[in-house]
Amino acid sequence: MSSYALRLPESLKQAAKRIAAADDTTMNQFFVVAIAEKISAMETAKFFEHRAAAGNAGAAVAAWDKVGSNAAMTDDKWTP
């Protein structure tokens, strides 16, 4: 594990402190989770951009054509 000195405005520090306390966690854990969430969101967006660029619209239409055009009935219910 490594350390990183973080400089942030006092208002953000106080907000993070308040939210971390309300969540019964430390500010360090709050920042770690916030950074992990941001990295995850950015990498997920990148993943889907890559998948979209590699996609084949013709193959997608052909797959949807196999599904058919019958809409789900309004009384259809899924139960686990």
N, C-alpha and C positions, 0 to 999 in steps of 0.2 A: 504494500500500500504506500502511496506517496502523499505528500502534503502540497497544498497550493494556497498561497496567501491571496485572499479575495478582498478586493476593495469595492464597496458598494455604498450607495447613498444611505444616509441614516434612516430615511423613510422606508426604504426596502428592508433594511436590517430590522427595524421595529415591526414591520408587517410580517416578516419571516419568523421572528421571535414569537409574535402573538399566535400565528397559525401553527407553529411547531408545538407550542405549549397546549393549544386547544386539541391538538392531535396526539398529545402525550408522547412526544418524541423530541429529539434534540434538533437544534438548528443544523448541525452537521448532517444528520440523517435527512432532514427536509431538503437541504441543498443537493445531496447525493441523489435522492429520488427525483427531484425536479430536473436535474441534469440528465438522468437516465431516461426520463419520460421524453425530454426534448430530443435526445439522440434517437430514441426509438421512433418517434414521429417522423423525424427527418429521414431516417434510413428506410422506413416503411414507404414514404412518398417516393423515394429514389427507386425502391424495388418495383413499385407499381408503374413508375415512368418507364423503367427498363422493360417490364413485361408488356406494357402498351406499345412501345416502339417495336417490339419483336412480334407483336400480334399479327394475325392474318384475318382481315375483315371477312373475306370470303368463307373461311373455315368457320368463323363465328356464326355467320348467317346460316350456313349449312347445318350447324349443330342446332340452332334455334328452330330451323325448319323440321328437324326430326322430333322436336318436342310437341309440335302441333299448335293449333290455335284455340283449343278449348280453354276458356278461362276457368279458374277455380270457382267452385260454387260458394256462395256466401255462407252456407251452413257447414262448410267443411271445417272440421276442427282437428287440430293435431294434439295428441296426448302422448306424453312420454311413457 
